[in-house]
Amino acid sequence: LGGDGSGIVTRVGDSVTDFKPGDYVFGLMSGALARKAYSLQDLIALKPINFSFEEAAALPSVFLTAYYAFTRSA
């Protein structure tokens, strides 16, 4: 369960170039409510330094909702 999340990268796949273990990230993740989650590198970003993990985890769906409202409005 869970789609929006934030945390610390613990492992990356061989083809991952944007992140490394120890990076603080946020974005769309599968299993974001679990202790460990996974995501594609295109769906996450580095967490802003001045945001807590909780604040960063609250952003992805809110941002996408606003983005679609402004770009797809009639």
C-alpha positions as CSV (number, residue, x, y, z in Angstrom):
1,L,0.0,0.0,0.0
2,G,1.0,3.6,-0.4
3,G,2.1,5.6,-3.4
4,D,3.7,8.8,-2.1
5,G,6.8,8.4,0.0
6,S,10.2,9.5,1.1
7,G,13.2,7.9,2.5
8,I,16.9,7.0,2.2
9,V,18.1,4.9,-0.8
10,T,19.6,1.6,0.4
11,R,20.2,-0.1,-2.9
12,V,20.1,0.8,-6.6
13,G,20.0,-1.4,-9.7
14,D,22.8,-1.7,-12.2
15,S,21.2,0.7,-14.7
16,V,20.4,3.5,-12.1
17,T,22.6,6.6,-12.7
18,D,20.7,9.3,-10.9
19,F,20.8,8.0,-7.3
20,K,23.2,6.2,-4.9
21,P,22.8,4.6,-1.5
22,G,22.5,7.2,1.2
23,D,20.6,9.7,-1.0
24,Y,17.5,11.3,0.6
25,V,14.6,11.0,-1.9
26,F,10.9,11.5,-2.3
27,G,8.3,10.6,-5.0
28,L,6.0,7.9,-6.2
29,M,6.9,4.5,-4.7
30,S,5.3,1.0,-4.6
31,G,4.7,0.0,-1.0
32,A,5.5,3.5,0.4
33,L,3.7,2.6,3.7
34,A,6.1,-0.3,4.3
35,R,9.5,-0.3,5.9
36,K,11.1,-0.8,2.5
37,A,9.7,0.4,-0.8
38,Y,10.8,0.5,-4.4
39,S,10.5,2.9,-7.3
40,L,11.7,3.6,-10.8
41,Q,14.4,6.3,-10.9
42,D,12.1,8.4,-13.1
43,L,9.4,8.6,-10.4
44,I,11.6,10.0,-7.6
45,A,13.8,13.0,-6.9
46,L,16.3,14.2,-4.3
47,K,14.5,15.5,-1.2
48,P,15.0,19.2,-0.6
49,I,17.3,19.8,2.4
50,N,14.8,22.1,4.2
51,F,11.9,19.6,4.0
52,S,11.3,16.9,6.5
53,F,10.6,13.3,5.2
54,E,6.9,13.8,6.1
55,E,6.7,17.1,4.2
56,A,8.4,15.6,1.2
57,A,6.2,12.5,1.2
58,A,3.1,14.7,1.1
59,L,4.1,16.4,-2.2
60,P,3.9,14.0,-5.2
61,S,0.1,13.4,-5.5
62,V,-0.7,17.0,-4.5
63,F,1.7,18.3,-7.2
64,L,0.4,15.9,-9.9
65,T,-3.2,16.9,-9.1
66,A,-2.4,20.6,-9.4
67,Y,-0.3,20.0,-12.5
68,Y,-3.1,18.2,-14.3
69,A,-5.7,20.8,-13.2
70,F,-3.6,23.6,-14.8
71,T,-2.5,21.8,-17.9
72,R,-5.6,19.9,-18.8
73,S,-8.3,22.4,-17.8
74,A,-11.0,23.3,-20.4
